[in-house]
Amino acid sequence: MKKLLLAATFVTAFAAAAAAQQQRVTVAVSVPSADHGWTGGVLYAAKKEAELLTKAYPGLSIVVKPSPSAADQASALEDLMAGQKLDALVVLPQNSDELTEAVKSVKGKGVFVTVVDRGLKDTSIQDVYVAGNNPELGRVSGAYFKQALGGKGDIVVLRGIPTVIDNERVDAFKQAIAGTQINIIDIQYANWNRDDGFKVMQDFLAKHPKIDAVWAQDDDIAIGVLQAIQQANRSDIKFVIGGAGMKDMIKRVMDGDKLMPVDVLYPPTMIATAMDVTVAHFIANAPVRGTYLISSPLITKENAKEYYDPNSPF
């Protein structure tokens, strides 16, 4: 996907970079620790891309630094700036509130800043923003529900955490099913967490004797949902749809699992796209400033192999 997204830029940019490969450039990549599946995929993709890029460009140095909390991430940025001269920072913030000032301080030292996924409160700080298309994730999911349920049914929805990202997904999903007889009979936050997904789904199952389908919005949540359904031995639920592209979920789709017939992509590899864009700015002097949105296609049995990486932790 990232190759398609950046092809127009990189065909020219990296071709022109051959004479500049010895240029000394230091890039820091600051990401959350692998505290759940998706962030595990982010860290895996960041390390993998760092290895590929530094092999391709001998003058390039990339430091990948995971942090377990927002406070730790802010401290890590201070340490990275103190320990070396940084040319660029690629950062996926733990949250917007606590990281905005920390990243602003880095920007104040003349560092090129690429922000990934969770935006900052002050967008003027960033040179580049790379993210998944959250409204599209909601629209694609809603369109599938509309088609698969024939425009009618009772469904439940598990949200992520109270964020702009979550709002964009849910609002777009609701718009996609508007005008149908699909009714959201319950909706609760599950914090993009499989344990919370299990608990919330248990609550839904206890309250509602008939549920036609579940929009979990997220693959980690979906794991908990599926466990709750299996434990309750409920047969009324036709399907569960998550989102992100977890390899276990893609494998279910590939294998024709009736309860998990499709998934919607929100790839952790967007961190690699952000790194590619940032490096292109220095190595090839490419015009990369702006916003890059990674599309959220529907993953089906027919195309699942394109998105399946058996070696990924996510």
N, C-alpha and C positions, 0 to 999 in steps of 0.2 A: 504493500500500500504506500509506504513512504517513498518507494522508488517512483511510483506513478505520480505522487504528489509533487515531487521535487525534480522530475526528469528535465523539465524545461530549463530550470535553473542550472542543474548540475552538469548537463551535457556540455554546456559552454564553460561553466565555472571550473570544473575539475580538469578539463582538457587544458585549460590555460594555466593550471597550477604546477605543471611539471617542472618549470624552472624555479618555482618558489618553495620546493619541498623542504629545503634546509632552513626556512624561516623559523625562528624560535617563537613558539606560541604556547602559553600555559593556560589551560582551561580547567576550572573546578566544576564538578558536577555534584550538587547537593540535593539529596533525596531523603525521604523518610525511610527508616529501617523497615525490613520486611516483616511488618507486624500482621499482615494478612496476605491473602493470595495475590491480589493485584499489585501491591507494593513490592512483593517478592519478585513479580514479573518485571517491575520497573528496574529494580536493582540488578537483576540478571541481564536485562537488555542494555543497561548503562555500561556494565562491565564488559559485555561482549562487544559493544560498539567501540568502547575505548580501546580495546585490543586491536580491532580492525583498523581504526583510524591512525593509531600510533605506528602500526606496521606500514601503513601506506605513506605516512608523512614523518620522516625521521626527526624533524625539528619540532614536532608536536608533543607536548606533555599533557596528559589528562589525569586529574586526581578525582576519584569517585569517593564521596564521603556520605555514608548513610547516618541518619540521626534518629534516635528513638522518640523525641518529643520536639515541640516547637522551640522550647527554651534551649535544648541541646543543639538544635539546628542553628539558631541565632548565634550561639557560642562558637559553633564550628565555623561559621562564616568569619567571625572575628579571628579565629586561629589561622584559617586559610590565608587571610589577608596579611596577618602578621608574619607568617612563616615564609612567604615567597611573593614575588610580583605576579599578580594575576592579570591576564589579558581579558579573560572572559569568565562569566559565571553562568552556568545552566542550573536553574533551581526549580524544583517541584516543592512548593512550600507545604509544611505541615498544615498551616492555616494562614489565611490572609492577614488577620489582625496582628498576630505576633511577629510575622516575618516581614511586613512591609517596611518598617523602620530599619531592620537589619540589612535588607537588600538595598534600601536607599543609601545607607552608609557605604556599602560596597560600590554602588554606582557613583557616589561622590568622589571616589578615587580614580574615576576615568575608566572603569571596567565595563566592557560590553555585557549586557544582561539579557539572557533569554529565560523567560518564565514559562513553566509547563503546567498545564491542567488547572491547578487551583490559583486563580488570578490574585494579584495584589490589590490592596485598597486604592493605591495610587498607580494607575497604569502608565503615567508619564515616566516612571522609573525604567520600564522595560524597553529594549530595542526590538525584541522579537517575542511573540507569544505563540506557543504551540499547544493545542488542546484537541480533545475529541469533540465531536459535534453532538453536544448533549440534547439540543432540541431534536436533532435527527434521530437519535437513539429512541426518544419518546415517540416520535412520529412513526418510525419503522415498526416499533413494537405494537403500537396502537393499530396500525394498518393490518398487521398479522392477526391480531385479535378479531378485528372486524371481519376479515376473510374467513378465518378458521371457525369462528362461532356463527357464521352466517348472519351477523348483525344483531344477535340477541343472546342474552345469558347473564348470569350473576357472577361477578368476579370480585376478587380481593386484591389489594395492592399493598406491597411492602416498600416503603420509601427508604432512602439512605439516611443522611443526617440533614438537619436544617441548614441548607446552603443554597446559593444561587444555582449551582449545578443541579441539585436535586429538584428545585423548583422548575427549572427549564425542562427537565425530563418529564416530570409529572404533568406540567401544563400542556406540553406538546402531545403527550399520550391522551389526555382528556379531549383535546381538540380533535385528535384523529378518530376517536370513537363517538364524537358528538353527532347527534342526529340518528343514532342507532338505538336499539333496545338493549344495549349492553349496560348493565347497571353496576357501579362500584358499590358493593354493599358494605365494605369495610376497608379502611386504609390506616396504616400505622407505620411509624418509623422503626427500622430494624438496623440502622447504623452501619450498613454495608458489612455486616458481621454474621457469620454462619450460626453462631450460638443464639444471637438475638433473632435471627431468621427462624430458627427452630421454635423459640419461645413465642414469638408473635404468631406463627402459623398454628401452634398448639391452641392459642387463644381463639384464632379464627375458626378452627375446626370444632372447638367446644361450643362456640356461639352460633355457628351456621350449619344446619344439617345438610344443606345443598350448596355446593360451590362448583361452578362450571370450569373456571380456570383461574390461574394465579399469575399476576405480573410481579415478579420479584425484583426486576430492574437491575439486578446485580448477581453475578454468579456465586459469590460467597454467600449471599443471602439465600440463593436458590438451593444450595446444598442443605442448609438447615430446613428449608421448606420441604424438600423431598424426604428428608429423614422423618419429619413430623407426619407427613402423609403416610409413609410406609408404616410407621409405628401405630398410627390410628387405623390402619387397614381401610382407608377410604377409597372407594372406587368411583365416586361421582365426579372427581376432578379429571377433566380431559387432558389438560397440559399445564406445564409451568414454564414460563419464559423468564430467563435471567438477562444478563448482559455483561459484556466485557470481552469474552473469548477465552475463558479458562480452558486449558487443554482437556480436562476431564469432561467438561460440558461439550466441547467440540467432538470428543470421542463418542459421547452419547448420541449426538446428532448423526455422526458418521455411521454408527451402528443401527440407526433407525429406532431409537428409543421413543416410544409413543408418548411418554409423559414429558419428554424434552425434545420435541421435534425440530426446533430451531434455536439459534442464539443470535444475539446482536453484538457486533464488534465494538469495543471501546478499548483499544489495544494499549497495554503498558509499553509497547515498543515506541510510543510517541516520544519517549525520552531520547531514543536513538535518532529520531527525526530531528529533534531539537539540537542534538549534538552535531549532526551533519550540517544543519543550517548555520550554526555558530562557527564551525570550523571553516565552512565555505567563505564566510565573511573575511577571514584572515588569510587563508591559504590562497584564495583566488580573487580576493577583493570583490566578491559577488554582491549585488544589491539585494540583500536578504531581509531588510527591516520590514516589519509588518506582522500580520497574523496568519498562521497556518492552522487550518482546521482539518483534522483527520476524519474522514467520513465513517459512518456507522452502518455498513451494509448488513443485510440479513444473511446469517450463516445457515445454510440448508444442507441436507444430505448430499446434494449434487456438488456443492462448492466447498464443503468442510475441509477437504484435504489441503486447500490453498492456505488455510489459517492454522493448521495443526503443526505444532512443534513439540515432539515427544520429549525433547531435552529441557524444555522450559520448566521452571518450578511452578509456573502458573498456567 
